[in-house]
Amino acid sequence: MAQPRLLQLHSATDTASAAEAAAGLLGMPASLPPKYFYDAQGSRLFDAITELSEYYPTRTEAGIFAAHGTAIADAVRSSTSLNPVIVDLGAGNCAKGAALFPMLAPRRYVAVDISADYLAKALAQLQRDHPTLDLLGVGLDFSSRLALPSELTGARALVFYPGSSIGNFDPAAALALLRQAHEMTAGGALLIGVDLVKTIDVLEAAYDDALGVTAAFNLNLLRHLNRLLGTDFDLRHWRHVALFNRAESRIEMHLESHQAQWVRWPGGERRFAAGERIHTENSYKWTLEGFSGLLRQAGFAEPRHWTDPLGWYGVFVAGA
Ligand code: TRP
């Protein structure tokens, strides 16, 4: 049986991460980098979010693949090499990537996520199911820059970016990331899932569910930071806020201070007024036309898309 290879390409030093978080906390308005959502607890809470009835993106994307998988795979194959290398961005448990194997028969699967360690378990399991497939786990924070050694991806690869994670970048950063993805495919294709603009109540419920799982996910960021940075956030004094900002076409997640309070950490402190917020994440919502235009701007040719019957979510295939 082949063995998965693991490669950690970049990880910010603890000091750099602490400085980045502290700078965000001191900002006006305050903000925190969303990467701190994903400690072990945060990753489990995120998995729970994807199963909530209010959180439609995961199951809607899956429904589009179920209904149009053959056509999507045909579109992918018309641009990529035979038995392409699949590069899965934000691969996590690798389940969505592995679901492509039967149709695309890749020669290599490159799972990219923030930590190679986090990928090790999923890849080991995947290797048992696919004993001869070449599996590679790459630890890379591609939110700052997406670049892999070209000998790993070869020519005409498929870059796979599901889950509407592109929505967590503002349009300028999304364009920059898509340009880097275009370069990485080396003449191949991009397969990407994108959440679309819809009525405000559906959008806001998806990010503020009745069970409070998304609230727990957002608040967990403070717990993680207390551990990482030594901040003294008291979680009882903060509440989750999710709102759709129509002018920017994005869901915003914030943590709002219940009361006037100080937050202290080694080397800094900040006072928060009652009602003051820390901005923790954005999730941009695109239109089909808007996202097709973005793909073209990034250098992709003839983007095609598939959507669900309600037009809530789009799956795009674009040739490089
Ligand atoms: N990118 C997905 C989205 O924006 C998943 C996601 C990222 C998410 N961060 C989140 C979902 C925070 C809920 C809350 O929908």
Residues whose N, C-alpha, C, O or C-beta is under 5 A from the ligand:
A	BS01	LIG	G163 S164 S165 G167 N168 S283
